Amino acid sequence: MKPSPTRLLSFVFLFFLGFFPGFCSITNAQSSSEIYHELLKLRETKRVLYLAAHPDDENTRLIAYLANSVHAEVGYLSLTRGDGGQNLIGKELGIELGMIRTQELLKARETDGGWQFFSRAIDFGYSRNPDETLSNWDRNKLLSDLVWVIRNFQPDLLITRFNTSPGTTHGHHTTSAILAGEAFELAGNPDAFPGQLKWVKPWSPKRIFWNAYNWGGQYEPKPDIPYHTFPVGEFNFLLGTSYSQIAADSRTMHKSQGFGSTASIGESSDFLEFVAGAPFENDPFEGIPDRWLGLEGGTAFVNKVEALLDAFDFANPINNLPHLLEIRAQLNQVQERLPWVKEKQDQVDRIILDVLGWKALFLANKELSFPSDQIQGKLIVNLPGDRGVRLEKFEVLDTAYELAGRVADNQPFEWEQELQIPASHPVSQPYWLKSPPRESLYVVESQEMIGKPFNDPAVSGKLHFRIENQRFEVNIPLQYRYNDQVNGEIIQPFTVVPKISLSIDQENVFLLGEQEAQLGVTLSFEGDLEEGTLGISGLGSEDYVVEERLEDAANNRLYFSLRLTNPNGEARSSHTVFYKTGDGTVYQQGKKRIVHPHIPNLTYFPEASFNLIRLNMDMRNQTIGYIPGAGDDIPEVLRNLGYTVEILEDSNMGPGTFRNYSTLIVGIRAFNVNQNLANQTAALMDYVKNGGNLIVQYNTSSPLLSRDFGPYPLELSRDRITVEESPVKILLEEHPVLNFPNEISESDFEGWVQERGLYFPGNWDDRYQTPLEMQDPNEPPTRGSLLVTRYGSGHYSYSGISWFRLLPAGVPGAIKLFVNLIEQGNE
């Protein structure tokens, strides 16, 4: 496998300090050709900001070309973190999916050589037009975010992925282009968002373009609009790969969206259509000055870089060190405190360490720690050649440790020290999750944090050293390293967690009729057990009883079993469990981990809360067979309701097992991802014909592993109902699915979340019945949200309603309707 062309930037993206990447440790040295490639980027000062709405919207081919052929610094500003999408690799949705897609974007930028930025916008799902989008998002705040990123990154060009014509694509997409055009006009105006000028200066990009395309075909230039063509299919011999391959590898990082990509072979083009700014004739970068030439000492710096490029020693890159040290000394004479100059200084330092073959790690003896904990830290530095460095000191957690040693000749320097995490040290909560969101925007209190892709390292150390007569400083993040028996070396970020965390065994607690309910609470102590009092916000002592308290001192855990005594209240209410220790400290955060092999382990700390849902609803005890798809939490919700749910995997799926269940439920996108299920379609239809009850949840039209997932023909479409408050008309008032065992009325469609549903059937056989009609504002009505039919002596339902969102969110009406689908087998 070829090395990533910009692998050295991986730590920059994950661990940069401040708004821009700081100089961070590089753990693996670059090849000679990659070092030369970095020198070409060092010489160049062009800057481009690419803008769109979601992770995976960006054109990785154009980013790869601009970053690696033009050698520009290219940033991608995604308005959202993709929180409202679907997940092909797991059950995570909402903020958890946003965390995954954030890291996938960072991996993509590590691959194609770009930077990554975000606004505060929350992805609230599909939107048909920008008016609908901006009725959810605060336009002025988002515009402020875009202006802030432009003023910080200081791009020469803005490029939007989408144009401003409404109705041609997702409303978020169009909105990103509209806001980009407004920010283009405002960023250079000191009267626009003047509060930002404490940290940044006004900045006006030269031009704004649309990365033009035609759906389903080649872009056709318009005779009256200037445009430019980039040959993005070219091959880069320094990197040993084509820009198309870099782009495909980058896009493949969007694994949660199922965007694995195969590179095109041969020539291909990308187009920029002029939108606004200074006119140009041949080149989008026309009239943009070389920033070096505007600095005192800049010309001398450029001459030194070009001299090194001409004389570069590929066979023995260490021989380039004297020239690089001269370049560094020249650059450090530049007095202008400009962000891009600081970037170049950091880049020179990285190149110098690359030619030395530098490897440095700062390792902890465990991945997770807590405030006031003791850990063992270990610093390892190695250089393979005889051009050594003189270590001076290492600063970590506000303490400076003197070091005395020379590192050279492939003899690693190792230093170990017991370190204490301060009691006041913050936990590693993603910065945009520290406060509850408001009005579809994340709340970020610090202006300087806006735009950043992720947190700084939980702990890092600053290593001071000399190379010949020049002083260097490098920030090295504290990490945890271990060996996996299959995958070898694994390195994960060091993470600080709460001293006491709480977990509850169900996010939705159902009170059915006059019944009481059970709730289990587990307290995990990172240190010794501490005595305290357990409580629930919004409930009095008479509303619940602690039936059991178990102590597991060996594992530092307490277990509580609570009985909720059916307190009076609203149909749906939210409550937080807390634990108050003897010193008055209140703990109410959970600890959730997201682990996927293609991204770093992620940890966050939501409140230990649950929904208390009161339902006057009939249902009977039965055992349900659940066939997983792309991943959802519906089985757990059904268990909390009182059903027995058994998961049917490949080994226990087939005609012999299907008949054991009165109801079978097929998970979301199962016919897109579950080949064994697709092989069993005939058996599923026989199950229905012989008296079974089959419920199939939504799939997408492509790729489908089988199109025979119904007893009668039906064709999927992209139809959806995006507005959760949109009207629902009951068409078949007497239909059993709306009456047995629970009567469904229009009020049961109130309080839904994010959307009504998605990927509805567009055409279906007349033998299907459609009990419901839904309609988005200014859109034609659709009856495809729910198809039901009798087949033989059984029942079949296909539904694009977003059960995978509605049931875990505890929406009472949606739960009642889904229970009715389950109970049709008992009609």
C-alpha positions in Angstrom: 0.0 0.0 0.0 1.4 3.4 -1.0 1.9 5.8 1.9 -0.6 8.6 2.3 0.7 11.7 0.4 0.2 13.9 3.4 0.4 11.4 6.2 2.5 13.9 8.2 -0.6 16.1 8.5 -2.5 13.4 10.4 -1.5 14.7 13.8 -2.1 18.3 12.6 -5.7 17.5 12.0 -6.3 15.5 15.2 -4.3 17.5 17.6 -3.8 21.1 16.4 -3.5 23.8 19.1 -5.5 26.9 18.6 -7.4 27.5 15.4 -4.6 26.5 13.1 -2.5 23.4 13.3 0.4 23.8 15.7 3.7 22.0 15.3 2.9 18.4 16.5 4.9 15.3 16.7 5.3 13.2 13.6 5.6 9.5 14.6 6.8 8.2 11.2 9.3 9.8 8.8 8.4 10.6 5.2 10.0 9.2 2.1 12.3 11.4 0.1 9.7 12.1 -2.6 7.1 13.1 0.0 9.6 15.4 1.6 10.3 17.0 -1.7 6.5 17.3 -2.2 6.3 19.1 1.1 9.0 21.5 -0.1 6.9 22.3 -3.1 4.0 23.1 -0.8 6.3 25.2 1.4 7.1 27.4 -1.6 3.5 27.9 -2.6 1.1 30.4 -0.8 -2.2 29.8 -2.7 -5.2 29.1 -0.4 -8.6 27.7 -1.2 -11.7 27.2 0.9 -14.2 24.6 -0.3 -17.7 24.8 1.1 -20.7 22.4 1.3 -23.2 21.1 3.9 -22.3 17.6 5.0 -19.4 15.1 5.4 -19.1 13.4 2.0 -20.4 16.4 0.1 -16.9 17.5 -0.8 -15.3 16.8 -4.2 -12.3 14.8 -3.0 -10.9 14.7 -6.5 -10.7 18.5 -6.8 -9.3 18.9 -3.3 -6.7 16.2 -4.0 -5.6 18.0 -7.2 -5.5 21.5 -5.7 -3.6 20.3 -2.6 -1.1 18.0 -4.4 -0.7 19.4 -7.9 -1.3 23.1 -7.4 0.2 22.7 -3.9 -2.3 25.0 -2.4 -3.6 24.9 1.2 -7.2 23.6 0.7 -9.7 23.7 3.5 -13.1 22.0 3.5 -15.8 23.8 5.5 -18.8 21.4 6.2 -21.8 23.2 7.7 -22.7 20.1 9.6 -21.2 17.0 11.1 -23.7 14.8 9.4 -25.7 14.1 12.6 -29.0 13.6 10.7 -27.9 10.9 8.3 -28.2 7.1 8.3 -25.4 4.8 9.5 -24.4 1.7 7.5 -21.8 0.4 10.0 -23.6 0.5 13.3 -26.5 1.7 15.5 -25.1 5.1 16.2 -27.3 8.0 15.1 -27.6 11.7 16.0 -24.7 13.2 17.9 -22.9 9.8 17.9 -23.1 9.5 14.1 -21.9 13.1 13.9 -18.8 12.2 16.0 -18.1 9.2 13.6 -18.5 11.3 10.5 -16.3 14.0 12.0 -13.5 11.5 12.3 -14.2 10.1 8.8 -13.7 13.6 7.4 -10.4 14.0 9.3 -9.3 10.7 7.8 -10.4 11.9 4.4 -8.4 15.1 4.7 -5.4 13.2 6.0 -5.6 11.2 2.7 -6.2 14.0 0.2 -4.1 16.7 1.9 -6.8 19.2 3.0 -7.8 21.0 6.1 -11.2 20.5 7.9 -13.6 23.0 9.4 -17.2 22.9 10.7 -19.9 25.4 11.6 -22.2 25.0 14.5 -25.1 23.7 12.3 -26.8 20.5 13.3 -27.9 18.2 10.5 -31.6 17.8 11.1 -32.2 15.5 8.1 -33.3 16.0 4.6 -34.6 19.4 3.6 -36.3 20.1 0.4 -35.3 23.8 -0.1 -33.2 26.5 1.6 -36.3 28.3 3.0 -37.1 25.2 5.0 -33.5 24.8 6.0 -33.1 28.4 7.2 -36.4 28.1 9.2 -34.5 25.7 11.3 -31.0 27.3 11.3 -30.2 30.8 12.6 -29.0 32.4 9.4 -27.0 35.1 11.1 -25.1 32.7 13.4 -24.2 30.5 10.6 -23.1 33.4 8.5 -20.9 34.5 11.4 -19.3 31.1 11.4 -18.5 31.2 7.7 -17.0 34.7 8.0 -15.0 33.6 11.0 -13.5 30.6 9.1 -12.7 32.8 6.1 -11.0 35.5 8.2 -8.9 32.8 9.9 -8.0 30.6 7.0 -7.6 33.6 4.6 -8.4 31.8 1.3 -7.7 33.4 -2.1 -10.7 31.5 -3.6 -14.0 30.2 -2.3 -15.4 27.1 -4.1 -18.9 25.8 -3.4 -20.0 22.3 -4.2 -23.5 23.3 -5.0 -25.1 26.3 -6.7 -27.8 28.6 -5.3 -30.7 27.3 -7.4 -33.4 25.9 -5.1 -35.2 22.7 -5.7 -32.3 20.9 -7.6 -30.8 19.2 -4.5 -31.0 19.0 -0.7 -32.0 22.3 0.9 -28.9 22.1 3.1 -26.8 21.9 0.0 -28.3 25.0 -1.6 -28.1 26.9 1.7 -24.4 26.2 1.9 -23.9 28.0 -1.5 -26.2 30.9 -0.5 -24.4 31.5 2.8 -21.0 31.1 1.1 -21.9 33.9 -1.4 -23.0 36.1 1.5 -19.9 35.4 3.5 -17.7 36.1 0.5 -19.2 39.7 0.4 -19.0 40.2 4.2 -15.7 38.8 5.4 -13.7 41.8 4.3 -16.1 44.3 5.8 -15.0 45.4 9.3 -18.6 46.4 10.1 -19.7 42.7 9.7 -19.4 40.8 12.9 -17.0 43.3 14.5 -16.7 41.2 17.7 -14.5 38.8 15.8 -11.9 41.4 15.1 -10.4 40.9 18.6 -8.8 37.8 17.1 -8.8 38.2 13.3 -8.7 40.8 10.6 -11.1 41.4 7.8 -10.3 39.3 4.8 -11.7 39.4 1.2 -11.2 36.4 -1.1 -10.4 37.2 -4.7 -13.1 35.1 -6.3 -15.9 32.6 -5.6 -16.7 29.7 -7.9 -19.1 26.9 -8.2 -17.6 23.4 -8.7 -20.0 22.9 -11.6 -21.5 19.6 -12.7 -24.5 18.2 -14.4 -26.5 15.4 -12.8 -25.8 12.3 -14.7 -23.5 13.8 -17.3 -20.6 16.0 -18.2 -20.8 19.7 -17.3 -21.7 21.8 -20.3 -20.1 25.3 -20.1 -22.4 28.3 -20.6 -21.3 30.7 -23.3 -21.9 33.8 -21.1 -20.2 32.6 -17.9 -16.4 32.2 -17.4 -15.2 28.8 -16.3 -12.0 26.9 -15.8 -11.1 23.2 -16.3 -8.7 21.3 -14.0 -7.2 18.0 -15.3 -7.9 16.1 -12.1 -7.2 12.7 -13.6 -3.4 13.3 -13.9 -0.8 11.1 -12.3 1.6 12.5 -9.6 4.9 10.7 -10.0 6.3 12.1 -6.8 3.5 10.4 -4.8 3.3 7.4 -7.1 -0.5 7.7 -7.6 -3.1 9.6 -9.5 -5.3 12.3 -8.1 -8.3 10.1 -8.9 -6.9 7.4 -6.7 -6.1 9.8 -3.8 -9.7 11.0 -4.2 -11.2 7.5 -4.2 -9.1 6.6 -1.1 -10.3 9.8 0.6 -14.0 9.2 -0.2 -13.7 5.6 1.0 -13.1 7.0 4.4 -16.8 7.8 4.6 -17.6 4.3 5.6 -20.6 5.0 7.8 -22.3 6.2 4.6 -21.2 3.3 2.5 -19.2 5.5 0.1 -16.4 3.0 -0.7 -15.0 4.3 -4.1 -13.0 2.9 -7.0 -10.8 5.3 -8.8 -11.4 6.2 -12.4 -8.5 5.5 -14.8 -7.3 8.0 -17.3 -8.0 11.6 -17.9 -10.9 13.4 -16.3 -11.8 17.0 -15.6 -13.4 19.2 -13.0 -14.9 22.5 -13.7 -15.1 25.8 -11.8 -17.9 28.2 -12.9 -17.3 31.8 -12.0 -19.8 33.3 -9.6 -18.4 36.6 -8.3 -15.3 38.6 -7.6 -12.5 39.9 -9.8 -12.8 38.9 -13.4 -10.2 36.4 -14.8 -9.2 35.2 -18.3 -7.2 32.0 -18.0 -6.5 31.0 -14.5 -8.7 31.2 -11.3 -5.6 32.3 -9.4 -4.9 35.2 -11.8 -3.9 38.4 -10.0 -3.4 36.7 -6.6 0.0 37.8 -5.4 2.7 35.5 -4.1 2.5 36.2 -0.4 6.2 35.6 0.1 7.1 38.5 -2.1 5.1 40.9 0.1 7.2 40.1 3.2 10.5 41.6 4.1 13.0 38.8 3.7 10.5 36.8 1.7 12.4 36.9 -1.5 15.5 35.6 0.2 13.5 32.8 1.7 12.0 31.8 -1.7 15.5 31.8 -3.3 16.8 29.4 -0.6 13.8 27.1 -1.0 14.2 27.0 -4.8 17.9 26.4 -4.5 17.2 23.4 -2.3 14.6 22.1 -4.7 17.2 22.2 -7.5 19.8 20.5 -5.4 17.6 18.1 -3.4 19.4 14.8 -2.5 16.8 12.1 -2.8 19.2 9.2 -2.1 20.4 10.6 1.2 17.8 13.1 2.5 19.8 13.9 5.6 22.3 15.7 3.3 19.5 18.4 2.9 19.6 19.3 6.5 22.1 22.2 6.3 20.0 23.9 3.6 16.9 23.3 5.6 18.4 24.9 8.7 19.4 27.9 6.6 15.8 28.1 5.3 14.4 27.9 8.8 16.8 30.7 10.1 15.7 32.9 7.2 12.0 32.3 7.8 12.3 33.0 11.5 13.6 36.4 10.7 10.2 37.3 9.2 8.6 39.5 11.8 5.0 39.7 10.5 2.8 37.8 12.9 0.6 36.2 10.2 -1.2 32.9 10.7 0.0 31.5 7.3 3.6 32.4 8.1 3.3 30.5 11.4 2.0 27.5 9.4 5.1 27.7 7.1 7.4 27.8 10.1 5.8 24.7 11.5 6.0 23.1 8.1 9.7 23.7 7.9 10.2 22.2 11.3 8.3 19.1 10.2 10.4 18.7 7.1 13.6 19.0 9.1 12.5 16.2 11.4 11.5 14.2 8.4 14.9 14.3 6.9 16.3 13.3 10.2 14.0 10.2 10.3 12.5 11.5 13.6 10.1 9.3 15.6 8.7 10.5 18.9 5.9 9.1 21.1 4.5 10.2 24.5 2.7 7.2 25.9 0.5 6.5 28.9 0.1 3.2 30.7 -3.7 3.2 30.1 -6.2 4.7 27.6 -8.6 6.2 30.2 -7.8 8.2 33.3 -9.7 10.7 35.5 -9.0 13.9 37.3 -6.6 13.4 40.3 -5.5 10.0 38.9 -1.8 8.9 38.8 -0.5 7.6 35.4 2.8 6.5 34.1 4.1 8.6 31.2 6.8 7.5 28.9 8.6 9.6 26.3 10.4 7.8 23.4 12.5 9.7 20.9 14.6 8.0 18.1 16.7 9.2 15.2 18.3 6.6 12.8 21.2 8.7 11.6 24.3 10.3 13.1 22.9 13.9 12.9 21.5 14.0 16.4 19.5 16.4 18.5 20.2 17.6 22.0 17.3 17.3 24.3 16.8 20.0 26.9 13.5 19.7 28.7 10.0 18.3 28.6 7.0 20.3 29.8 3.8 18.5 30.8 0.9 19.3 33.1 2.5 22.6 34.1 5.8 21.0 35.2 9.1 21.2 33.4 11.4 18.2 33.5 15.1 18.8 32.6 16.4 16.3 30.1 20.1 15.7 29.3 20.8 13.5 26.3 21.7 13.4 22.7 19.5 11.3 20.4 21.3 9.7 17.4 22.5 6.5 15.8 19.2 4.6 16.1 19.6 4.5 19.9 16.2 5.5 21.4 16.0 8.0 24.2 13.5 6.9 26.9 12.2 8.9 29.8 9.5 7.8 32.3 7.7 9.8 34.9 4.7 9.3 37.2 2.2 12.1 36.4 -0.8 13.2 38.2 -3.9 14.5 36.3 -5.0 17.6 38.2 -8.3 17.4 40.1 -9.5 20.4 38.0 -8.6 18.8 34.6 -11.6 18.8 32.3 -13.0 15.5 30.9 -12.5 14.8 27.2 -16.0 15.9 26.2 -16.2 16.9 22.5 -16.3 20.7 22.7 -19.6 21.1 20.8 -21.3 18.8 23.2 -20.5 20.7 26.4 -23.7 22.6 26.3 -27.2 21.5 25.2 -27.9 22.5 21.6 -30.5 25.2 20.8 -32.5 25.7 17.6 -30.6 23.1 15.5 -27.3 24.7 16.4 -24.6 23.5 18.7 -23.8 26.0 21.5 -20.1 26.9 21.5 -19.2 29.5 24.1 -15.7 30.3 22.9 -15.4 32.1 19.7 -11.9 30.7 19.1 -13.3 27.1 19.1 -15.8 27.7 16.3 -14.6 26.0 13.1 -12.3 23.5 14.8 -12.9 19.9 13.8 -12.2 18.3 17.2 -10.7 18.9 20.6 -7.1 19.5 21.4 -5.3 16.4 23.0 -6.5 15.7 26.6 -2.8 16.0 27.6 0.3 16.9 25.6 3.9 17.5 26.4 6.2 20.1 24.9 9.7 18.9 24.1 12.5 21.4 23.8 15.7 20.4 21.9 18.4 21.7 19.7 19.5 20.8 16.2 23.0 22.2 15.8 22.6 25.8 17.0 18.9 26.2 16.5 16.2 25.7 19.2 13.1 23.6 18.5 9.8 22.9 20.3 7.5 20.1 19.5 4.1 19.3 21.0 3.6 15.6 21.5 0.1 14.3 22.4 -0.2 11.7 25.1 -1.5 8.5 23.7 -2.1 4.8 24.6 -0.3 2.1 22.6 -0.9 -1.6 22.7 -0.4 -4.6 20.4 -3.4 -6.3 18.9 -2.9 -10.0 18.1 -4.5 -9.5 14.6 -3.8 -5.9 13.7 -0.5 -5.3 15.5 0.3 -1.9 16.9 -2.8 0.2 17.9 -2.5 3.8 19.1 -5.5 5.5 20.7 -5.8 9.0 22.1 -5.5 9.3 25.9 -8.8 10.2 27.3 -9.9 11.8 30.6 -13.2 10.5 31.9 -15.4 11.5 35.0 -14.3 10.0 38.3 -17.8 8.6 38.7 -20.0 7.8 35.8 -23.6 6.5 35.7 -25.3 4.2 33.2 -29.0 3.3 33.1 -30.3 0.1 31.5 -32.9 1.7 29.4 -33.3 5.1 27.7 -37.1 4.8 27.6 -39.0 3.6 30.7 -42.6 2.6 29.8 -45.4 2.8 32.2 -48.2 0.8 30.7 -51.6 1.4 32.1 -51.4 1.1 35.9 -48.3 -1.0 35.8 -45.1 0.0 37.6 -41.7 -0.1 35.9 -38.1 -1.2 36.7 -34.9 0.8 36.2 -31.4 -0.4 36.7 -28.6 2.1 37.4 -24.8 1.2 37.5 -22.3 3.5 39.0 -18.7 3.1 37.8 -15.9 4.5 40.0 -12.5 5.1 38.4 -11.0 5.1 41.9 -12.3 3.6 45.1 -16.0 3.4 45.9 -17.5 6.5 47.5 -20.6 6.6 49.6 -23.3 8.9 48.4 -27.0 9.3 47.6 -28.8 8.4 44.4 -31.5 10.6 43.1 -33.7 11.3 40.0 -34.4 14.9 38.9 -38.1 15.7 38.6 -39.3 12.8 40.8 -39.9 12.8 44.5 -38.9 10.1 47.0 -42.4 8.8 46.8 -42.2 8.2 43.1 -39.5 5.4 43.2 -38.2 2.8 45.5 -34.6 1.5 45.7 -35.3 -2.2 45.8 -31.7 -3.4 45.7 -28.2 -2.1 46.1 -25.3 -4.4 45.2 -21.6 -3.5 45.7 -18.9 -4.9 43.4 -15.8 -3.6 45.1 -13.5 -5.7 42.9 -14.7 -3.8 39.8 -15.4 -0.5 41.6 -19.1 -0.6 40.8 -22.4 -0.1 42.5 -25.7 -1.5 41.1 -29.1 -0.1 42.0 -32.4 -1.6 41.1 -35.3 0.9 41.2 -39.0 0.5 41.0 -40.9 3.4 39.6 -44.3 3.6 41.2 -46.2 5.0 38.3 -46.1 8.7 39.3 -48.5 11.1 37.8 -47.3 13.4 35.1 -47.2 14.2 31.4 -47.4 11.5 28.8 -43.6 11.8 28.2 -41.1 13.4 30.5 -37.3 13.4 30.8 -35.4 12.7 34.0 -31.7 12.6 35.0 -30.2 10.2 37.5 -27.5 11.7 39.7 -25.2 10.6 42.6 -24.3 13.0 45.3 -21.2 12.1 47.3 -20.4 13.1 50.9 -18.4 16.2 49.9 -21.3 17.6 48.0 -20.1 16.7 44.5 -22.9 15.8 42.1 -22.2 13.3 39.3 -24.7 12.9 36.5 -22.7 12.1 33.4 -22.7 8.8 31.7 -19.7 7.4 29.7 -20.3 6.2 26.2 -17.7 4.7 23.9 -17.8 4.5 20.1 -15.3 2.0 18.7 -14.8 1.4 15.0 -11.5 0.2 13.5 -11.2 2.9 10.8 -11.3 5.9 13.3 -9.9 6.6 16.8 -11.9 5.4 19.8 -14.4 8.1 20.7 -15.7 8.8 24.2 -18.3 11.2 25.3 -20.3 11.9 28.4 -24.1 12.5 28.0 -26.3 13.1 31.0 -27.5 9.8 32.6 -31.1 10.6 31.5 -34.2 8.6 30.5 -37.6 9.2 29.1 -40.5 8.3 31.3 -43.4 7.4 28.9 -46.9 6.7 30.0 -48.9 4.6 27.6 -52.5 3.4 27.8 -51.9 0.7 25.3 -52.8 -2.9 24.9 -50.3 -5.6 23.8 -49.7 -9.2 24.5 -46.5 -11.1 25.5 -44.9 -12.7 22.5 -41.6 -13.6 21.2 -40.4 -11.6 18.1 -37.7 -12.6 15.7 -35.6 -9.6 14.6 -33.4 -9.7 11.5 -30.8 -7.0 11.7 -29.9 -4.6 8.9 -27.6 -1.7 9.0 -28.1 -1.3 12.8 -30.8 0.2 15.0 -32.0 0.2 18.6 -35.6 -1.0 18.0 -35.0 -4.5 19.6 -34.1 -2.9 22.9 -37.1 -0.6 22.8 -39.4 -3.6 22.2 -37.8 -5.5 25.1 -38.4 -2.5 27.3 -42.1 -2.6 26.3 -42.2 -6.2 27.4 -41.7 -8.2 24.3 -39.2 -11.0 24.1 -36.9 -10.2 21.1 -34.5 -12.7 19.6 -32.0 -11.6 17.1 -31.8 -13.8 14.0 -28.3 -14.0 12.6 -27.0 -16.0 9.6 -26.6 -19.2 11.7 -30.2 -19.2 13.0 -32.1 -17.7 10.0 -34.2 -19.9 7.7 -37.6 -21.6 7.2 -37.1 -23.8 10.2 -36.6 -20.8 12.6 -39.0 -18.4 11.0 -42.1 -20.4 12.0 -41.1 -20.2 15.7 -42.2 -16.5 15.8 -45.6 -15.0 15.5 -43.9 -11.8 14.2 -40.7 -11.3 12.2 -39.3 -7.7 11.9 -36.6 -6.8 9.3 -34.3 -4.1 10.4 -33.5 -0.9 8.4 -31.7 -1.3 5.1 -31.5 -5.1 5.7 -32.1 -5.8 2.0 -29.2 -3.4 1.2 -26.6 -5.1 3.5 -27.7 -8.6 4.5 -27.1 -11.1 1.8 -28.2 -14.1 3.8 -31.6 -12.4 4.3 -31.8 -11.6 0.6 -31.3 -15.4 0.0 -34.2 -16.1 2.2 -36.9 -14.0 0.5 -38.9 -17.0 -0.7 -38.8 -18.5 2.8 -40.0 -15.2 4.2 -43.0 -15.1 1.8 -43.8 -18.7 2.7 -43.7 -17.7 6.4 -46.3 -15.0 5.7 -48.4 -17.3 3.5 -48.6 -19.8 6.3 -49.9 -17.4 8.9 -46.8 -15.3 9.9 -46.7 -11.5 10.5 -43.8 -9.9 8.6 -42.8 -6.2 9.1 -40.1 -4.8 6.7 -38.5 -1.4 7.5 -37.1 1.0 5.0 -34.5 0.2 2.3 -32.8 2.3 -0.3 -33.4 1.6 -4.0 -29.7 1.1 -4.6 -28.0 -1.2 -4.0 -30.7 -3.8 -3.4 -29.6 -7.4 -2.8 -33.1 -8.6 -3.7 -36.1 -6.9 -5.1 -38.5 -9.6 -4.1 -39.0 -8.6 -0.5 -42.8 -8.3 -0.7 -45.5 -10.8 -1.6 -46.6 -8.5 -4.5 -44.5 -6.1 -6.6 -43.4 -2.8 -5.1 -40.8 -0.3 -6.3 -38.8 2.0 -4.0 -38.3 5.6 -4.7 -36.6 8.6 -3.0 -40.0 9.9 -1.8 -39.9 11.1 1.8 -41.7 13.3 4.3 -39.0 15.6 5.8 -41.1 17.9 8.0 -42.0 16.0 11.2 -45.0 18.2 11.8 -46.4 17.7 8.3 -50.1 16.6 8.2 -51.1 13.0 8.2 -54.5 11.9 6.8 -56.0 8.7 7.9 -57.5 7.1 4.8 -58.7 3.8 6.1 -60.3 4.6 9.4 -61.7 1.1 9.9 -58.5 -0.7 8.9 -57.3 -3.2 11.6 -53.8 -1.7 11.7 -55.3 1.6 12.9 -57.6 0.0 15.4 -56.2 -3.2 16.8 -55.4 -3.5 19.6 -55.0 0.3 19.9 -57.0 3.0 18.2 -54.8 5.4 16.2 -56.0 9.0 15.7 -54.4 12.0 14.1 -53.1 13.1 17.5 -50.8 10.1 17.5 -48.8 11.8 14.8 -47.9 14.7 17.0 -44.4 15.1 18.6 -42.6 13.1 16.0 -38.8 13.8 15.5 -36.7 14.9 12.5 -38.9 13.4 9.8 -41.9 11.3 9.1 -40.1 8.8 6.9 -37.9 8.2 3.9 -37.4 6.1 0.8 -41.1 5.3 0.5 -42.3 3.0 -2.3 -43.3 4.9 -5.4 -45.2 2.2 -7.1 -47.0 -0.8 -5.7 -49.4 -3.6 -6.6 -53.1 -2.8 -6.0 -53.3 -5.6 -3.5 -51.4 -3.5 -1.0 -53.5 -1.2 1.2 -52.3 2.3 2.2 -54.0 3.4 5.4 -52.1 6.8 5.6 -51.5 9.8 3.4 -48.7 12.2 4.2 -47.7 15.5 2.6 -44.8 17.9 3.0 -45.5 21.7 2.6 -45.9 22.6 -1.1 -45.4 19.0 -2.2 -47.8 16.5 -3.6 -49.2 13.9 -1.1 -47.9 10.4 -0.9 -49.5 7.2 0.3 -46.3 5.2 0.3 -45.3 5.5 4.0 -47.1 2.3 5.0 -48.2 -0.6 2.8 -50.1 -3.5 4.4 -51.7 -6.6 2.9 -52.9 -10.1 3.7 -51.0 -12.8 1.9 -52.3 -16.3 2.4 -53.3 -16.5 6.0 -50.6 -14.0 7.2 -49.9 -10.3 7.3 -47.2 -8.3 5.6 -46.2 -4.6 6.2 -43.7 -2.5 4.4 -43.0 0.9 5.9 -40.6 3.8 5.2 -41.7 5.5 8.5 -38.6 6.3 10.5 -39.2 3.9 13.3 -35.5 3.7 13.9 -35.6 7.3 15.1 -39.1 7.5 16.5 -39.1 4.5 18.8 -35.7 5.1 20.5 -36.9 8.8 20.9 -39.9 7.5 22.8 -42.6 9.0 20.6 -45.8 7.6 22.1 -48.0 7.7 18.9 -45.3 6.0 16.8 -44.9 3.3 19.5 -48.6 2.6 19.5 -48.7 2.3 15.7 -45.7 0.0 15.6 -47.2 -2.2 18.3 -50.4 -2.4 16.2 -48.2 -3.7 13.3 -46.7 -6.3 15.6 -50.1 -7.3 17.0 -51.7 -7.9 13.5 -50.7 -11.5 13.8 -53.2 -11.8 16.7 -56.1 -10.0 15.1 
